[in-house]
Amino acid sequence: MEFKKVVLLGGGVLGAQIALMSAYTEHDTTIWMRSEGSIERTKPKLERYSKLMLKSLEDSKALIGNPIGAHRYPRALIKDWDNTTEEKIDELIAKGKKNMDEKLHLELDLAKALEGADIVIETMSEDKQAKIDVYTKIKDMMDEKTILVTNTSNMLPSTFAEYTGRPEKYMALHFANEIWAQNTAECMGHEGTSQETYDAVVRFAEEIHMIPIKLYKEQAHYVLNSMLNPFLASALELWGKDVADPETIDKTWRLATGAPAGPFQIIDVVGLNTVYNSVALAPASKDPNTVLYQVAKKLKEKIDKGEIGINAGKGFYTYEDNNNALL
């Protein structure tokens, strides 16, 4: 099948990035928003990430002819690095800006958003009931051809398949942050996912310049988060137990490993809401006698103050210029 119309359910951190990358690759793309307030919260994300994408292209000019360039260029934005020139990058910048301006739409009318969709990507927060509610709402509104995927970070697609009305055309497609550079797309079906759907989703990932990561079976947290989550959890535990503050924990990791960012800098990019929702899924987060309870409490205190990460200008760190992200 051809993927001409792409629909995003939600315009959060990853929803905005996926939508922009879909538009950049010339797909007609619509983000469905619940309210005018949601639109106003999404517009700054779209502006910020589109600027970061274009800046990444501009900055890549300095990498031409440098051996390190092959490891640092924005892989999803430049398909043929070996033959890249400054003139070709200028063309990509002009075309990318045009596509992101003209092919990306925000829509409040759910039926209108879903009409004719080839693929619908659900990017809502990690709230089981909220996902079930939206699947139940849209199952009879989608065209028969429409494939439905979830970008859930932690939940299994089999948990929701029965609520979609099309279990054979439903699976998970998970993206990493800054998808124009870290361009992985983890493809994970459930027992009821048809091979035809799985293969089509892999092709779609390739169409939007992602590298498909094919999982052979369901795995909570996929490949990436199965490795990343324990790392972030250990940092949150140190903070929750008041062993060290976030700046010290990050500095230790950067100095000792040579990594460009520490765990709390990564959390700022991911968003504190996303991390809090994941923590809150664990029963231990409700027990005042556990470290996880303290972590959840401290995260909630920051969220309640609006310190939800880099998109808000403040998380564990303050960002005066959101276009100068650490990651």
Secondary structure as GFF3:
##gff-version 3
##sequence-region A 1 327
A	DSSP	beta_strand	5	9	.	.	.	ID=ss1
A	DSSP	alpha_helix	13	24	.	.	.	ID=ss2
A	DSSP	beta_strand	28	32	.	.	.	ID=ss3
A	DSSP	alpha_helix	36	59	.	.	.	ID=ss4
A	DSSP	three_ten_helix	60	63	.	.	.	ID=ss5
A	DSSP	alpha_helix	69	72	.	.	.	ID=ss6
A	DSSP	three_ten_helix	81	83	.	.	.	ID=ss7
A	DSSP	alpha_helix	86	102	.	.	.	ID=ss8
A	DSSP	beta_strand	104	107	.	.	.	ID=ss9
A	DSSP	alpha_helix	110	114	.	.	.	ID=ss10
A	DSSP	beta_strand	119	122	.	.	.	ID=ss11
A	DSSP	alpha_helix	128	138	.	.	.	ID=ss12
A	DSSP	beta_strand	147	150	.	.	.	ID=ss13
A	DSSP	three_ten_helix	157	159	.	.	.	ID=ss14
A	DSSP	three_ten_helix	161	163	.	.	.	ID=ss15
A	DSSP	three_ten_helix	167	169	.	.	.	ID=ss16
A	DSSP	beta_strand	170	175	.	.	.	ID=ss17
A	DSSP	beta_strand	184	188	.	.	.	ID=ss18
A	DSSP	alpha_helix	195	207	.	.	.	ID=ss19
A	DSSP	beta_strand	211	214	.	.	.	ID=ss20
A	DSSP	alpha_helix	224	240	.	.	.	ID=ss21
A	DSSP	alpha_helix	246	257	.	.	.	ID=ss22
A	DSSP	alpha_helix	263	270	.	.	.	ID=ss23
A	DSSP	alpha_helix	272	280	.	.	.	ID=ss24
A	DSSP	three_ten_helix	283	286	.	.	.	ID=ss25
A	DSSP	alpha_helix	291	304	.	.	.	ID=ss26
A	DSSP	three_ten_helix	310	312	.	.	.	ID=ss27
###
